[in-house]
Amino acid sequence: MKKRSINSYRKSLSYEELERRRWFGQSLRERRKKKGLSLKTVAERANISEYALADIENGRVSADLQVIHKKIMRAIDQESMVIL
């Protein structure tokens, strides 16, 4: 099977799907930054790679929203659950 490049894959996506990815990633980035968390910290807490999280935040990868959203949101909000 011939590998498809990222650009050819992205061209096959609908405008709505690309916009959904951008919106989702942007909202995650804003929430992460608002909490003062680094990409590395959230990725470690969510048990995903920094590269995967960066791709999601930049709208390059469609995450399985139900699974990844929960993992990332728990990782972002985990800070408030830590007992000092």
C-alpha positions as YAML, in Angstrom:
chain: A
units: angstrom
residues:
- id: 1
  name: MET
  ca: [0.00, 0.00, 0.00]
- id: 2
  name: LYS
  ca: [1.33, 3.42, -0.95]
- id: 3
  name: LYS
  ca: [1.85, 5.86, 1.93]
- id: 4
  name: ARG
  ca: [-0.09, 9.09, 1.70]
- id: 5
  name: SER
  ca: [1.61, 12.31, 2.66]
- id: 6
  name: ILE
  ca: [0.15, 14.50, 5.39]
- id: 7
  name: ASN
  ca: [-0.70, 17.17, 2.81]
- id: 8
  name: SER
  ca: [-2.59, 14.77, 0.57]
- id: 9
  name: TYR
  ca: [-4.44, 13.44, 3.61]
- id: 10
  name: ARG
  ca: [-5.33, 16.94, 4.78]
- id: 11
  name: LYS
  ca: [-6.61, 17.84, 1.32]
- id: 12
  name: SER
  ca: [-9.07, 14.97, 1.53]
- id: 13
  name: LEU
  ca: [-10.59, 16.34, 4.74]
- id: 14
  name: SER
  ca: [-13.60, 18.60, 4.68]
- id: 15
  name: TYR
  ca: [-13.31, 22.26, 5.59]
- id: 16
  name: GLU
  ca: [-15.54, 21.60, 8.61]
- id: 17
  name: GLU
  ca: [-13.26, 18.83, 9.86]
- id: 18
  name: LEU
  ca: [-10.16, 21.01, 9.53]
- id: 19
  name: GLU
  ca: [-11.90, 23.84, 11.37]
- id: 20
  name: ARG
  ca: [-13.06, 21.47, 14.11]
- id: 21
  name: ARG
  ca: [-9.49, 20.29, 14.60]
- id: 22
  name: ARG
  ca: [-8.18, 23.86, 14.73]
- id: 23
  name: TRP
  ca: [-10.83, 24.95, 17.21]
- id: 24
  name: PHE
  ca: [-10.28, 21.92, 19.44]
- id: 25
  name: GLY
  ca: [-6.51, 22.32, 19.46]
- id: 26
  name: GLN
  ca: [-6.71, 26.03, 20.07]
- id: 27
  name: SER
  ca: [-9.07, 25.58, 23.00]
- id: 28
  name: LEU
  ca: [-6.75, 22.99, 24.57]
- id: 29
  name: ARG
  ca: [-3.72, 25.26, 24.15]
- id: 30
  name: GLU
  ca: [-5.55, 28.24, 25.66]
- id: 31
  name: ARG
  ca: [-6.68, 26.21, 28.68]
- id: 32
  name: ARG
  ca: [-3.20, 24.74, 29.18]
- id: 33
  name: LYS
  ca: [-1.54, 28.15, 29.02]
- id: 34
  name: LYS
  ca: [-4.16, 29.72, 31.28]
- id: 35
  name: LYS
  ca: [-3.22, 27.14, 33.91]
- id: 36
  name: GLY
  ca: [0.48, 27.92, 33.34]
- id: 37
  name: LEU
  ca: [1.32, 24.37, 32.27]
- id: 38
  name: SER
  ca: [3.98, 23.40, 29.77]
- id: 39
  name: LEU
  ca: [3.38, 21.13, 26.82]
- id: 40
  name: LYS
  ca: [5.75, 18.61, 28.41]
- id: 41
  name: THR
  ca: [3.90, 18.58, 31.73]
- id: 42
  name: VAL
  ca: [0.47, 18.03, 30.17]
- id: 43
  name: ALA
  ca: [1.81, 15.38, 27.78]
- id: 44
  name: GLU
  ca: [3.42, 13.46, 30.65]
- id: 45
  name: ARG
  ca: [0.27, 13.67, 32.77]
- id: 46
  name: ALA
  ca: [-1.91, 12.57, 29.83]
- id: 47
  name: ASN
  ca: [0.53, 9.77, 28.99]
- id: 48
  name: ILE
  ca: [0.99, 10.92, 25.39]
- id: 49
  name: SER
  ca: [4.06, 12.29, 23.62]
- id: 50
  name: GLU
  ca: [4.78, 16.01, 23.45]
- id: 51
  name: TYR
  ca: [4.74, 15.67, 19.67]
- id: 52
  name: ALA
  ca: [1.27, 14.17, 19.70]
- id: 53
  name: LEU
  ca: [-0.03, 16.93, 21.96]
- id: 54
  name: ALA
  ca: [1.60, 19.61, 19.79]
- id: 55
  name: ASP
  ca: [0.04, 18.07, 16.67]
- id: 56
  name: ILE
  ca: [-3.37, 18.07, 18.35]
- id: 57
  name: GLU
  ca: [-2.98, 21.68, 19.51]
- id: 58
  name: ASN
  ca: [-1.96, 22.71, 16.00]
- id: 59
  name: GLY
  ca: [-4.87, 20.89, 14.35]
- id: 60
  name: ARG
  ca: [-2.61, 18.52, 12.43]
- id: 61
  name: VAL
  ca: [-3.97, 15.36, 14.00]
- id: 62
  name: SER
  ca: [-7.49, 14.39, 14.79]
- id: 63
  name: ALA
  ca: [-7.59, 12.94, 18.23]
- id: 64
  name: ASP
  ca: [-10.17, 10.41, 19.27]
- id: 65
  name: LEU
  ca: [-11.99, 13.23, 20.98]
- id: 66
  name: GLN
  ca: [-13.74, 11.27, 23.67]
- id: 67
  name: VAL
  ca: [-10.57, 9.52, 24.82]
- id: 68
  name: ILE
  ca: [-7.88, 12.12, 24.27]
- id: 69
  name: HIS
  ca: [-9.99, 15.04, 25.47]
- id: 70
  name: LYS
  ca: [-10.57, 13.33, 28.81]
- id: 71
  name: LYS
  ca: [-6.88, 12.46, 29.17]
- id: 72
  name: ILE
  ca: [-5.69, 15.97, 28.37]
- id: 73
  name: MET
  ca: [-8.33, 17.76, 30.42]
- id: 74
  name: ARG
  ca: [-7.55, 15.55, 33.41]
- id: 75
  name: ALA
  ca: [-3.86, 16.33, 32.92]
- id: 76
  name: ILE
  ca: [-4.54, 20.08, 32.80]
- id: 77
  name: ASP
  ca: [-6.86, 20.03, 35.79]
- id: 78
  name: GLN
  ca: [-4.65, 17.65, 37.77]
- id: 79
  name: GLU
  ca: [-2.74, 20.63, 39.10]
- id: 80
  name: SER
  ca: [-5.74, 21.66, 41.18]
- id: 81
  name: MET
  ca: [-5.97, 18.14, 42.64]
- id: 82
  name: VAL
  ca: [-2.39, 18.02, 43.91]
- id: 83
  name: ILE
  ca: [-2.17, 18.33, 47.69]
- id: 84
  name: LEU
  ca: [0.83, 20.34, 48.83]
...
